[in-house]
Amino acid sequence: MDELITHEENNATYGKSSFETDSSEINTEHKRKKIPSVSTALLLGGVLGLVETLLLVSCAKPILDFMGVKADTGMLNPALQYLVLRSLGAPAVLLSLAIQGVFRGLKDTRTPLYATVWCQWCSSCSCYITIFHCCHTPM
């Protein structure tokens, strides 16, 4: 990932070729820059994910009733379990979206791609294991 270049650093070497640049001007230190929007995005993603989880868990029955799952059917309990379990993943999803936005803002699109592919592969494997082996559902 390319380091962020400040306006002063850019102006100091502007107009010079690589042969004209003095070796003392080259900064080899890796300074971490503090970007407040990154921490705000991560905090906002985490808080919104927790709020979404709490709303989905506390309002699961009215949501399912609105979706057409009535209380007298046998589908209420499995649908309720599914909705509650899936809502527990909301903070992770919103955090991953915030992190992808941060990396795109830093002009790095490879890192989120690799992370997304890895997470999808792990999700596919865990879904296969939990659906077909833990629940004893025939294939």
N, C-alpha and C positions, 0 to 999 in steps of 0.2 A: 504494500500500500504506500502510495506517495505521501510524504510528509506535507503538512500544510505550510505554505510559504507566506510569510507576512508581506505586507506592502513595502516595508522598508528593505527587506532582503531582496525583493524583486527589483526595486529601483537601484540597489547597490550594484547589481551585476548586469543591468539593462544596457544593451549596446556594446557589450564586450564579447569577444569571441572566447571560446574555451582556451585558446592559446594565450590570450591577454589577461586572463583571470589570475590573480596572484594566489599562490597556494595558501597564504595566510588568511585569505578571505573565505576559504571553504570551511564551513562549519560541519564537523563530523559528529558533534554531539546529537543525541536523539532526545529532544525535549518533548515532553508530553504537554499538549495544549489542553487547557480546560475549556470545554464548550458547554455553557450552561443549558443550551437547548437540548443537548443529549440527555442529561440527567433529568430534565423536565419531561422529556418524551417517555423515558423509561418509568419515571414515577407515575405519570399520568396513565400509561398503559397498564401498570400493575394495579393501581387504584381502580380504574374502570373495569379491569378484569375481575377484581374481587367484588365490586358492586354488582356486576353482571351475574356472577356466581350466586351471590346472596339472593338476588331477585329471582333467578331461575329456580333455586332450591325452595325458597319460601312460597313462590307462586306457581309451583309445578302443577298442582291439580287444576286451578283455574285455566292455566295455559292449555293443558290437555283437554279440558272440557270445551274450550274455544276451538280447539283443533278437531273436535268431533269424537273424542274418546269419552264415552259415557261411563258413569260409575258402576252401572249394572253389568257391564261387559267384562269378559275375562282379560281384556287387553290393558286394563288400567294399571295393574301392578307392574307388568313388564315395561310398559311405556313410562311409568313413573320412575322406575329404576334406571332406565336408559337415559331419561332426561336429566336426572340428578347426577349420574356418573359423567355424562358428557359435559355438564355445566362445570364440573371441577377442572376441566381443561381450559376454561375461558381465560384465566390469567396468563397461562403460557402462550396461548394463541395471540393475545393482544401484545404481550411483550415481544414475541417474535416479529410481529408486524412493525412494532416501534423500532426494533433493532435493524430490520431490513431498511426502514426509512432512514435511519442514521447512516448506515453504510452507503446507501444510494446518495445521500447528501455529501458524503466524503468521496464520491465518485469511485466506489469500490462495489462492483456488482458480482464479482466472483465469490466472495466469502458468503454472502447470503444464499447464493445458488448452491454451494457445497453444503451449507447447513440445512437448507430445505430438502435437498436430495437425501441427506443422511437421516433427517427426522422422518421423512416419508417412508424410507426403507425400514426404520425401526418401528414405525407405526404399523406398517403392513405386516411385519413379522409378529408383533405383539397381538394384532387383531386376529391373525391366523391361529396363534396359540390359544388365545382366550376364547375365541368363538368355537373352533373345531375340536380342541383338546380338553379345555376346562369344562365346557358345557355339555360334552358328549353328544354333539349334534352330528348326525350322519352327513357325510359329504355327498 
